[in-house]
Amino acid sequence: MVTNLLAINPVAFHLGPIPVNWYGIIIGVGILVAYFLAQKESVRRGLDPEFFADLLIWAIPISILSARVYYVVMKWDYYSQHPGSIIQIWNGGIAIHGALIGAFITAYIFTKKRKVSFLKLADIAAPSILVGQIIGRWGNFMNQEAYGGPVSREFLEGLFLPNWLIEQMYIREDGNYVHPTFLYESLWNVVGLVILLFARKLNWRRGEMFFFYLIWYSIGRFYIEGLRTDSLYLVGDLRSAQVVSIIGITVGIIAIVYRRMKVKPVIHYLDEEKPAATKKKNNTTNKMKSKKK
């Protein structure tokens, strides 16, 4: 057994008596990076520069709330007996599927209010969502959570992982090295991100980048969830994340096939609106021509 392993302190610093965890910092960084990337692309696609900022004002708190509600519902056997713990989100207990569901519903309502295509917005945001998930999973690393079953150190070394990461995959309470499932999911999302960025150049049909994200993330999550030891369960051994993943894969495939067969006219990712900068330039040019006349 390897000794003298340095455990990572999940607390980054204290604001007086209040601990600030690395988990929250990393999640916050993930959200900010995702926002700036999506905002930049949305302007390039002709949306108002403040569109994503206005959306996040609603989406962030609703996503946090829905992530907690999802977790509590899946752990209702415990929380029904300890109702006072339901609001204690600072003690942990949120689920990414709950956050995504809340974010998608919020975005759908928001786009309807602003008279913007939801699928246009979803296509723009899909790569950024993956970026947020890629970064956010490292919050699980800092908490030494979201890991899988036991493996040998030789197995981890065979994955060519750096020693500092391998050492943090040694769980002292169990006396075992474990699957770094947080890393598997993060790397799976990196591959998905590369594909989506390439898809922008290929000018896929509207909605297909978002539905691809749904399919890709769900496939990875389904298999990776099977390795984890901290899953939420619906009934018996039925893991909720795997059920939601199957639903996501099914919805994504059906949506792509249906839209390919039925939806006319065909709109592609790069179609329609000109970037805001081009619009402004054209408006200025038209005004100058009018004055000359």
Rosetta blueprint (number, residue, H / E / L):
1 M L
2 V L
3 T L
4 N L
5 L L
6 L L
7 A L
8 I L
9 N L
10 P L
11 V E
12 A E
13 F E
14 H E
15 L E
16 G L
17 P L
18 I E
19 P E
20 V E
21 N E
22 W H
23 Y H
24 G H
25 I H
26 I H
27 I H
28 G H
29 V H
30 G H
31 I H
32 L H
33 V H
34 A H
35 Y H
36 F H
37 L H
38 A H
39 Q H
40 K H
41 E H
42 S H
43 V H
44 R H
45 R L
46 G L
47 L L
48 D L
49 P L
50 E L
51 F H
52 F H
53 A H
54 D H
55 L H
56 L H
57 I H
58 W H
59 A H
60 I H
61 P H
62 I H
63 S H
64 I H
65 L H
66 S H
67 A H
68 R H
69 V H
70 Y H
71 Y H
72 V H
73 V H
74 M H
75 K L
76 W H
77 D H
78 Y H
79 Y H
80 S L
81 Q L
82 H L
83 P H
84 G H
85 S H
86 I L
87 I L
88 Q L
89 I H
90 W H
91 N H
92 G L
93 G L
94 I L
95 A L
96 I H
97 H H
98 G H
99 A H
100 L H
101 I H
102 G H
103 A H
104 F H
105 I H
106 T H
107 A H
108 Y H
109 I H
110 F H
111 T H
112 K H
113 K H
114 R H
115 K L
116 V L
117 S L
118 F H
119 L H
120 K H
121 L H
122 A H
123 D H
124 I H
125 A H
126 A H
127 P H
128 S H
129 I H
130 L H
131 V H
132 G H
133 Q H
134 I H
135 I H
136 G H
137 R H
138 W H
139 G H
140 N H
141 F H
142 M H
143 N H
144 Q L
145 E L
146 A L
147 Y L
148 G E
149 G L
150 P E
151 V E
152 S L
153 R H
154 E H
155 F H
156 L H
157 E H
158 G H
159 L L
160 F L
161 L L
162 P L
163 N H
164 W H
165 L H
166 I H
167 E H
168 Q H
169 M L
170 Y E
171 I E
172 R L
173 E L
174 D L
175 G L
176 N E
177 Y E
178 V E
179 H L
180 P L
181 T H
182 F H
183 L H
184 Y H
185 E H
186 S H
187 L H
188 W H
189 N H
190 V H
191 V H
192 G H
193 L H
194 V H
195 I H
196 L H
197 L H
198 F H
199 A H
200 R H
201 K H
202 L H
203 N L
204 W L
205 R E
206 R L
207 G L
208 E H
209 M H
210 F H
211 F H
212 F H
213 Y H
214 L H
215 I H
216 W H
217 Y H
218 S H
219 I H
220 G H
221 R H
222 F H
223 Y H
224 I H
225 E H
226 G L
227 L L
228 R E
229 T L
230 D L
231 S L
232 L L
233 Y E
234 L E
235 V E
236 G L
237 D L
238 L E
239 R E
240 S H
241 A H
242 Q H
243 V H
244 V H
245 S H
246 I H
247 I H
248 G H
249 I H
250 T H
251 V H
252 G H
253 I H
254 I H
255 A H
256 I H
257 V H
258 Y H
259 R H
260 R H
261 M H
262 K H
263 V L
264 K L
265 P L
266 V L
267 I L
268 H E
269 Y L
270 L L
271 D L
272 E L
273 E L
274 K L
275 P L
276 A H
277 A H
278 T H
279 K H
280 K H
281 K H
282 N H
283 N H
284 T H
285 T H
286 N H
287 K H
288 M H
289 K H
290 S H
291 K H
292 K H
293 K L
